[in-house]
């Protein structure tokens, strides 16, 4: 996808003013959006660290998620795309912006997600099975399955 470039003065105008949360589900253009926001001068949150907070979300304990939000200005995907998270973040970070990204259809999203997961868990390109997810390694072994059952 084509990268959007902004002049330096425009980037500086937006930097530090607010937080931006991309609350669309994975595979809905979240990376492209967050990269474009970075061009405006917003520092991206560490997504790998944020993903590890899914257990906190599962317990509806938002303390560490909120603490993570003090590390940067823009965030995407899990746990920010999970239900209720935007309500809590809107309370703790007034005037933040929440952007919902979506695919044209649920079938388009499903096909993109399946293709992505197939690359991560299988060499034959087929839809990952329960066992593939349990043995899959992303953050750590079994994380793909653990994430699936915790959300």
C-alpha positions in Angstrom: 0.0 0.0 0.0 1.2 3.5 -0.8 2.7 5.4 2.2 1.3 8.8 3.0 3.9 11.4 3.5 3.3 14.7 5.3 5.5 17.8 5.4 7.5 18.3 8.7 5.4 21.3 9.8 2.2 19.2 9.5 3.6 16.3 11.5 4.7 18.6 14.4 1.3 20.3 14.5 -0.3 17.0 15.6 2.4 15.5 17.8 1.7 15.3 21.5 -1.9 16.7 21.3 -3.9 13.5 21.9 -4.0 9.8 21.8 -5.4 7.8 18.8 -6.7 4.3 19.1 -7.4 2.2 16.1 -10.2 -0.1 17.4 -10.8 -2.1 14.2 -10.1 -5.8 14.4 -6.9 -7.3 13.0 -6.7 -7.5 9.2 -8.9 -4.5 8.6 -6.2 -2.1 7.6 -5.0 -1.2 11.1 -1.3 -1.3 10.3 -1.7 1.0 7.3 -3.8 3.4 9.4 -1.3 3.4 12.3 1.6 3.9 9.9 -0.2 6.9 8.4 -0.8 8.3 11.8 2.9 7.9 12.6 3.6 10.1 9.6 1.7 12.8 11.4 4.1 12.6 14.3 2.3 10.3 16.7 4.5 7.7 18.4 3.2 4.1 17.9 2.7 1.9 20.9 4.6 -1.4 21.2 2.0 -3.9 19.8 3.9 -7.0 21.0 3.7 -5.8 24.6 0.1 -4.7 24.2 -1.0 -8.1 22.9 0.3 -9.7 26.1 -2.4 -7.8 28.0 -5.2 -9.9 26.7 -5.5 -11.8 30.0 -6.0 -8.6 31.8 -8.8 -7.7 29.4 -10.3 -11.1 29.9 -10.6 -10.3 33.6 -11.8 -6.8 32.8 -8.8 -5.5 34.7 -7.7 -2.5 32.6 -5.0 -1.1 34.9 -2.0 -2.4 32.9 -3.7 -1.6 29.6 -4.1 2.0 30.8 -0.5 2.1 32.0 0.7 0.9 28.6 -1.2 3.8 27.0 1.2 6.2 28.7 4.1 4.8 26.7 3.0 6.2 23.3 0.3 8.2 21.4 -1.2 5.7 19.0 -2.3 2.1 19.4 -3.9 -0.7 17.4 -5.3 -4.2 17.5 -5.6 -6.3 20.6 -6.4 -5.3 23.3 -7.6 -2.0 21.9 -10.0 -3.6 19.4 -11.7 -5.8 22.1 -15.1 -4.9 23.5 -15.3 -2.4 26.4 -11.7 -1.3 26.0 -12.6 2.0 24.2 -15.1 2.9 26.9 -12.4 2.6 29.6 -9.8 4.4 27.5 -12.2 7.2 26.6 -12.8 7.8 30.4 -9.0 7.8 31.2 -7.9 9.8 28.1 -10.4 12.5 27.4 -10.4 13.9 23.9 -8.8 10.8 22.5 -9.7 9.7 19.0 -11.1 6.3 18.2 -11.0 5.1 14.6 -12.9 2.0 13.6 -11.5 0.2 10.6 -13.6 -2.4 8.8 -13.5 -4.6 5.7 -16.0 -4.4 2.9 -17.6 -7.7 4.0 -17.3 -10.3 6.7 -16.2 -12.8 4.0 -13.4 -10.5 2.9 -12.2 -10.1 6.5 -12.5 -13.9 7.1 -10.5 -14.7 4.0 -7.7 -12.2 5.0 -7.6 -13.5 8.5 -7.4 -17.1 7.4 -4.7 -16.4 4.9 -2.7 -14.5 7.5 -3.1 -17.3 10.1 -2.3 -20.0 7.5 1.1 -18.3 7.0 1.7 -18.3 10.7 0.7 -21.9 11.6 0.7 -24.1 8.5 3.1 -24.6 5.6 0.4 -26.0 3.3 -1.8 -22.9 3.3 -4.9 -24.5 4.8 -7.0 -23.1 7.6 -5.2 -23.7 10.9 -6.8 -26.4 13.1 -7.2 -26.3 16.9 -4.0 -28.3 17.2 -2.2 -25.8 14.9 -3.3 -23.0 17.1 -2.3 -24.8 20.3 1.2 -25.5 18.9 1.5 -22.2 17.1 4.1 -19.7 18.3 3.5 -16.0 18.0 4.1 -14.4 21.4 4.8 -17.9 22.9 3.8 -21.5 22.2 0.0 -21.8 22.4 -0.6 -18.0 22.3 -2.9 -18.2 19.2 -5.2 -20.7 20.9 -5.0 -18.9 24.3 -6.0 -15.7 22.7 -8.9 -17.3 20.8 -10.4 -18.7 24.0 -9.8 -15.7 26.2 -11.7 -13.3 23.9 
